[in-house]
């Protein structure tokens, strides 16, 4: 049976307890579901006590499940016939099961847009050198950081506009979650805190412009903000692109440990 929830609060009423059993694995869908946004769609396909959850936020369908029962996945796939969406994001096993049933229905697969790994960190290794000063970004930084944000987002969605990137930067500045690393009076890297839940908080939006890379800037800002998350009594988590061995290596050196794999599958790549 498909259930369409009227808002995020109704969705969380029924499913938050399950998702909170593994905050690290389900941080994305939990974080999105805490936002009260009328444009989001909250769904579940249920068979007895087995369910597949779907949250359509922005573009992709974020999924989570307590089952690999084919009938449950098929039901949601059939329902999504009526909704335009580019693809799905979720743990590898849930996405692969969705794709298996998608292939049976359409005789073509969803394609891998990005192989991801979810890491968590409970203690940093003090790996990074102190190379500059880290502060909250402010409105004077928007013209620089909007271009970095555009480059960051276009790796995921090439259709992202500069206006959307700027709005994202301004929103993070307004919420006091966007940080910059300044070296010799020049901003050289950025990152942001996101999805603060009960026991975990995520680091994301990690970006260093091409000309400033391989200087230790990204590792320094990530390590520093990880420590801030720890000071607040939470475990730090982050997503990485598995096809970028450099960033994965850096995070491991900082103290992050692999937790589980995630994947982004799209109808077109």
C-alpha positions in Angstrom: 0.0 0.0 0.0 1.2 3.5 -0.9 0.8 6.2 1.7 1.3 9.9 0.7 2.0 11.9 3.9 0.6 15.4 4.1 3.8 16.9 5.4 7.2 16.1 7.0 5.8 16.0 10.6 3.3 13.2 9.7 6.1 11.3 7.9 8.4 11.6 10.9 5.6 10.6 13.3 5.5 7.2 11.7 9.1 6.6 10.7 11.5 8.8 12.7 12.0 6.1 15.4 13.1 3.6 12.9 15.4 6.0 11.1 17.0 7.2 14.4 18.1 3.6 15.1 20.9 4.4 12.6 21.5 8.1 12.3 24.7 7.8 10.3 23.2 5.5 7.6 20.0 7.6 7.4 21.3 11.1 8.1 20.3 12.4 4.6 16.7 11.3 4.7 16.4 12.4 8.4 17.9 15.8 7.7 15.7 16.4 4.7 12.6 15.3 6.6 13.2 17.8 9.4 12.6 20.6 6.9 9.1 22.0 6.5 9.0 22.5 2.8 5.7 22.4 0.8 7.5 21.3 -2.3 8.8 18.0 -0.7 6.9 14.8 -1.3 6.8 12.1 1.5 5.9 8.6 0.6 6.0 5.0 1.8 5.2 1.6 0.3 4.2 -0.9 2.9 3.5 -4.6 3.1 2.6 -5.7 6.6 5.5 -4.5 8.7 7.9 -4.1 5.8 8.3 -0.6 4.2 10.2 1.4 1.6 10.3 5.1 2.3 10.8 7.8 -0.3 11.3 11.5 0.1 11.3 13.6 -3.1 13.2 16.8 -2.1 14.3 19.1 -4.8 15.0 16.5 -7.5 16.2 13.0 -6.5 14.1 10.5 -4.6 15.9 9.7 -1.3 15.0 6.2 -0.2 15.3 4.1 3.0 13.9 0.7 3.9 13.7 -2.0 6.4 13.3 -4.7 3.8 14.4 -6.0 0.4 11.0 -7.4 -0.3 10.4 -7.1 -4.1 6.7 -6.3 -3.9 7.4 -3.3 -1.8 9.9 -1.8 -4.2 7.7 -2.6 -7.2 4.8 -0.7 -5.6 6.8 2.5 -5.2 8.3 2.2 -8.7 4.8 1.9 -10.1 3.6 4.9 -8.1 6.6 7.0 -9.3 5.3 6.6 -12.9 3.2 9.6 -12.2 6.0 11.7 -10.8 9.0 13.3 -12.7 12.2 12.5 -11.0 15.8 12.0 -12.3 16.8 9.1 -10.0 17.4 7.9 -6.5 19.8 8.2 -3.6 20.2 5.7 -0.7 22.3 2.9 0.7 23.8 0.6 -2.0 21.7 -2.4 -1.1 18.4 -0.5 -1.2 19.2 1.3 -4.4 20.4 -1.9 -6.1 17.1 -3.6 -5.2 15.1 -0.6 -6.5 17.2 -0.8 -9.7 16.6 -4.6 -10.1 12.8 -4.0 -10.1 13.2 -0.9 -12.2 14.9 -2.9 -14.9 12.2 -5.6 -14.9 9.6 -2.9 -15.4 11.3 -0.7 -18.0 13.9 -3.1 -19.5 16.7 -0.5 -18.9 18.7 0.3 -15.8 19.2 3.3 -13.7 22.8 4.4 -14.2 25.4 5.2 -11.6 25.7 8.9 -11.2 28.0 8.7 -8.2 29.4 6.0 -6.0 29.5 7.3 -2.4 30.7 6.2 1.0 29.4 7.4 4.3 32.1 8.0 6.9 31.9 8.8 10.6 34.4 10.3 13.1 34.4 10.1 16.8 38.0 11.3 17.3 40.4 13.3 15.1 44.0 12.5 14.6 45.3 16.1 14.6 46.6 15.4 11.1 46.4 18.9 9.6 48.9 21.8 9.9 47.6 25.2 11.0 47.9 27.1 7.8 45.4 29.9 8.2 42.4 31.2 10.0 38.9 29.6 10.0 35.8 31.8 10.5 32.2 31.8 9.6 31.5 33.1 6.1 29.7 36.4 5.8 27.8 38.4 3.2 31.0 40.0 1.8 32.1 36.5 0.8 29.0 35.7 -1.3 30.4 36.8 -4.7 33.4 34.4 -4.3 31.6 31.5 -2.7 28.7 31.4 -5.1 31.0 30.5 -7.9 32.6 27.7 -5.8 29.1 26.5 -4.9 28.1 26.4 -8.5 31.1 24.3 -9.4 30.4 22.0 -6.4 26.7 21.5 -7.3 27.3 21.1 -11.0 29.3 17.9 -10.3 26.0 16.5 -9.1 23.5 18.3 -11.3 24.9 20.2 -14.4 21.6 22.1 -14.6 22.3 24.0 -11.4 22.2 27.8 -11.9 24.3 30.5 -10.4 21.2 31.9 -8.8 20.5 28.6 -7.1 24.1 28.4 -5.9 24.0 31.9 -4.6 20.8 31.2 -2.7 22.4 28.2 -1.1 25.4 30.2 0.1 23.2 33.0 1.5 21.0 30.4 3.3 24.0 28.8 4.9 25.4 32.2 6.0 22.0 33.1 7.4 22.0 29.9 9.5 25.6 30.3 10.6 26.8 27.0 9.2 29.2 28.0 6.4 32.9 28.3 7.2 35.9 29.7 5.2 39.6 29.2 5.5 41.6 32.4 5.0 45.3 32.3 4.2 47.2 35.6 3.5 43.9 37.5 3.4 42.6 35.2 0.7 39.7 32.7 1.1 41.1 29.3 0.0 38.6 26.7 1.1 35.1 26.3 2.5 32.9 23.7 4.2 29.5 23.7 6.0 27.8 21.9 8.9 24.5 20.3 8.0 21.8 17.9 9.2 22.2 18.2 13.0 20.2 15.3 14.4 20.2 13.7 17.9 23.7 12.1 18.0 25.2 13.1 14.6 26.0 16.1 12.5 27.2 16.1 8.9 30.1 18.0 7.2 29.4 18.8 3.6 29.9 21.5 1.0 33.6 20.9 1.1 35.3 22.8 -1.8 38.7 24.2 -2.6 39.3 25.9 -5.9 41.6 24.1 -8.3 44.5 26.5 -7.9 44.5 26.0 -4.1 44.3 22.2 -4.0 46.9 19.8 -2.6 48.1 22.3 -0.1 46.3 20.8 3.0 43.5 23.4 3.0 40.5 21.0 2.8 41.9 18.7 5.4 42.5 21.6 7.8 39.0 23.1 7.5 37.3 19.7 7.7 39.3 18.7 10.7 38.7 21.9 12.5 34.9 21.8 11.9 34.9 18.2 12.9 36.3 19.2 16.3 33.6 21.8 16.6 30.9 19.1 16.1 32.6 16.9 18.7 32.6 19.9 21.1 28.8 19.9 20.7 28.7 16.3 21.8 28.0 14.7 18.4 29.6 12.2 16.0 30.7 13.8 12.7 29.6 12.2 9.5 30.2 12.9 5.8 29.6 11.6 2.3 32.4 11.2 -0.2 32.7 10.4 -3.9 34.4 7.0 -4.0 35.8 7.9 -7.4 37.9 10.6 -5.7 40.6 8.6 -3.9 42.4 11.8 -2.8 39.5 13.1 -0.7 38.8 9.6 0.7 42.4 9.3 1.8 42.4 12.7 3.4 39.3 12.0 5.5 40.8 8.7 6.7 44.0 10.5 7.8 41.9 13.0 9.7 40.2 10.1 11.6 37.1 9.3 9.6 36.2 5.6 9.3 34.0 4.0 6.5 30.5 3.3 7.8 28.5 2.1 4.7 28.2 2.7 1.0 25.6 4.9 -0.7 24.9 5.4 -4.4 23.2 8.0 -6.6 21.4 6.3 -9.6 19.9 8.4 -12.4 17.8 7.7 -15.4 20.4 9.5 -17.5 24.1 10.3 -16.7 
